[in-house]
Amino acid sequence: MSARVVLGVSGASGAALALDCARALIACGAELDLVLSAMAERTLALEVGPDAVGALRALAARVHPVTDLGAAIASGSCPLHGMIVVPCSMRSLAAIAQGLDDNLLTRAASVQLKERRPLVLLAREAPLTLAHLRNMTAVTEMGAIVMPPVPAFYLRPATTAQITAQIAARAVDLLRIATPRARAWDPTEGTAP
């Protein structure tokens, strides 16, 4: 049976990461439940192109409206392996940290926390305010993994696509649903981690 994973996409910049995470999850044999915020759809179109939302939806086994708090993934009884929110806006991070459960994306994230399942948040903002840092601490204390999408410069990426693919692979690896796929630092290549 394949791992069933929720992919939540909020409206922060870095929309290409959502497509790369979806592709990396599919490559691991995962079955995707997709939740897109309204701003996520807008950001995908602005940053990736007019076909990005359709391409992302096509990768999902199920697409849930962000307003549907009655969806199966809003319940702990739904057999999920975990969730990635990519990119994770500071608004979504704050709602998750405070347990607001005010839309399906934040509710599904809270379900992962209460069920002690993996929750990976690719928090996207810079610089960070004290409120952002406190919210990151709060979700970490609850069991989430905060993974800002920081490029692995030591791998000497030549393109933005290589950067986003590596970040996505690393995020998916944190779910532990398959053999790790992110490229590891190799000390024989002469660069520092």
N, C-alpha and C positions, 0 to 999 in steps of 0.2 A: 504494500500500500504506500502510495506516495505521500510525502509530508504536505499538509495543507497549511499554507502561510498567508497571512493578511499582509498586503502591501498598501500602506496608507501613504497618500501623497498630499502634502499641504502646499500652501502657496509661496513658500520661500524660494529664493533664487537657487539654481542648481537643478533645474527640472530634468536635465539629461540624465542625472543620477537615477531617477525613477525608472527610466527605460532600461538603463544598464542593470539595475537591480532585478527588474522583471526578467530580463534575458538570463541573468546569472541564476536566478531561482529556477527558471524553466530548464536550464542546462543541468541543474542538480536533480531534475525530476519532480520538482515541487508543483503543487496545484495552487493557483493564485486566486485569492479573494481580493478584489481591488476596491478601494475607497478613495475617491478624489474630492478634495474640497473645490468650491467654485473658483477660488484663486489659483488652485493647482492647475485647473484647466486653462485659465488665462495665462499663467506663467509658462506652461508647456507650449502653448501656441506662440508666445512671444520669444521664448528662448530657443526652442527646438524647431518649430514650424507648424503650419496649419494642420498637418496630418499627424502630429505627435499624439494627441489625445486618442485618436482612432487606433493608432499603432499600439499604444499602451493597453487600451481596452481589448484589443484582439489577442493579447498575450494572456489575458485572465480567463480562468474557468468561470468566474462569477464576478459581476460588477454590481456594487451596491451603492444606491444613492446615499450621500453623506447625511441626509435628513432621516433616513430609515432606521430609527432606533429599535425597530422590531425585527431587524434582520437577524438571521441565525448567529452571525459572528458577534452579536451584542450579548450573547449568553455564554457562560462558562461551560455549559453542557455541549457546546459545539466542539467537535474534535479537531482542534487546531494545534499546530506545532509551535507557533509563535508569530511575531509580527515585526515588520520593519516599517518605520515612518521615514520616508526619504523624498525630498528634503523635509526636515522637521522645522517648521516655523517657530519662532519664540512664542507666538500665541498658542499654538498646539502644545508646545512644551509646558507652558504655564497651566493650561487646562488639564493636562495629564498629571502634572505635579500636584495640583490642587483637587484632583478627583472630580472635576466638574461634569464629565460624561455628557456634554451638551450637544454632541453630534456623534455620528457613528464612528468617525475616526478616533475621537478621544475615548469613546465608550469601549471600542474594541481594544484600545491600548490598555485601559483600566482592567479589562477582563484578563489580559495576559498577566498583568501584575498580580491580580487577586488569585489567579490559578497557578502562579509561580512558573509561568512559561516565559521563554525568551522574548524580550522586547528591546529592539535596537533602534535608537533615535539618532538620525544623522542631522544633528542640530546645526542650522545654517544661519549664522549671524556673525558680524565682526564690526567694531569691537563689542565686547560683552559688558552689559551693565551688571550691577550687583544683583538685581532681580533675576537676570538670566542665570547667573552663577548659582544663586540660591535654588532656583528651580531645577537646575542640573543636579545639584547635590540632593535635592528631595527625591527626584526620580531614581537616582543611583541608590539611595538608601532603601528605596522600595524594591530594587532588583533590576531596574532597567540598565541598559548599557548605552551611555551617551558617546557617540562616535562622530565628532565633527569631521566633515569630509576634507581631510587634510591630505594633499598629494604626497605620495611616496617619492620624494625627489631623489632619494638614493638609488632608485631604479632607472634614473635618467630618462623619463618619458619624453618622447619626441612630439607627441600630439595631445590635445585636450582629450580626445577619445581614449587614449591609453590611460590618462589620469583617471577619468571617470570609470572606466572598466575595472581598474585596479581597486578603486575605492568601493565599488559595488561588490566585487568579489570578496573583499575583506569583510564587508557588512554581512554578506550571505554566510561566509565562513563562521561568523559569530553565532549563527543559529545552530550550527553543528548538525546539519541534515545530510551532509555528504563529506567526502574527502575534501580537505581544503583546496581551494582553487586559486586563491590570490598568490601572486608571485612573491616568494620570500626573498629577503635580503640574502645575498650570497657573499660571504666575506672574501672569497677568492676573486671577486670582481674588482676589488680595490676601492670600494666606496663604503662610507660609514652609514650605519642605520640611523 
